[in-house]
Amino acid sequence: MDDSFKDDVAAVGRIAAVPKILDVVCQSTGMGFAAVARVTESRWITCQSCDHIGFGLKPGDELTIGTTLCAKVREIREPVVINHVDASETYRGHPSPATYGYQSYISVPIFRATGELFGTLCAIDKRPARLESPETIGMFKLFAELIASHLDADDRLAVAEAELIDERQIAELREQFIAVLGHDLRNPVASIDSGMKLLLRQPLNERSRQIVTLVQGSVLRMGGLIDNVLDFARGRLGDGLTLEWGEENSLDAALMQVVEEMRIGHPDRPIDVAMSIDRPVRCDRARLGQMLSNLLGNALTHGAADRPIEVRATTETGRFVLSVANGGLPIGEETMKHLFQPFFRGEVRASQQGLGLGLFITDQIAKAHGGAMSIISNETGTRITFEMPLDSAMLAQQS
């Protein structure tokens, strides 16, 4: 395999969502093998695979293009879908099913933003399957669009980094890039969310329903990350963080909605809630919801998995106070100094990936409300608190 194809395989390997996508494909269709393949006029190369039937293909492995139906997909630039090879007048005599021993097959093209066909998202099984439905084909197309979007974003980042000369140019282009990336990711994320909701309307076994719920949780987190990215870009490149003020009489309900959404995405993590909001709060309800989402996301990522997360929200002595606490090791003194700075993530495990914007955006929301963030971290756990004098909200709005 030459270097250009190695780069393609590596690019797909960097997309964290691909293994989940392939698992969802197998679980929702009942098929035993699914893959993302790089397909050219003369080559078929495995980029990522999910193999429950011992088909044997791993990233970098290659099939002879002429023996695959992906060559047909490349030719017609449309999906090829077969419920049952033996019952298909078009494909029962085709050599590919006989060569690889499958009876059901689906392959959907992955198109780059330029219109170039990168390859296919495909699946096979030795048994017949019900694939020729708008829901299944639509799900495959949505996943193919998401993969293409990630590949295009990866390319743009690589080109941008290659063209940058000094640190100032790097910082400026990074801010412009994340603004574009955040905007461009909204459509495929919304498509995945729609696809998951569509799947939940179908009869699914318990394992499939768990996977769909897991993907929905990932979609929720991606949505929060996109919001943070766009807010950061607006703050650096535009007019700063904007608020939509309102006299909120049901702020507790809005905050509880955020908690419930996080519980759906993390069903194994207990979140204890205590709210006592006994008067209207002048604020931007959506922004405070975003703040709570960021604080909960931080606690879920860094807190001890065997300790509950605590959410507190009160109006007391002329103040509105919102806090999130988690168990775990105390935050280091040096890390505390930079905790609310952009792109700062401290010392985290490889599984705790993120841009380091959540707490920065949270701090910006606090300042826009005329309030402030504070943090206490010791051997008993970590608590991050937002505090806003209720009369300062009016002053912040007027300023």
Protein Blocks (a to p, Z undefined) as FASTA:
>chain_A
ZZklmmmmmmmmmmmklmmmmmmmmmmnopabdcdddddfkbccdfbdcdfkonopaehi
acdfklpcklmmmmnopacddfblmlpmklmmpmklmmnopabdcddddddfkopafbdc
ddddfbdcdfbbfklmmmmmmmmmmmmmmmmmmmmmmmmmmmpmblmlmmmmmmmmmmmm
mmmmmmmmmmmmmmmmmmmmpccdfklmmmmmmmmmmmmmmmmmmmmmmmmmmmmmmnoj
addddddfklmmmmmmmmmmmmmmmmmbccddddddfbdcdddfklmmmmmmmmmmmmmm
mmcfkbccddddddeehiacdddddedddddfklmmmmmpghiabjadfklgcehlmmmm
mmmmmmmnopacdddddfkbccddddddfklmmmmmmZZ
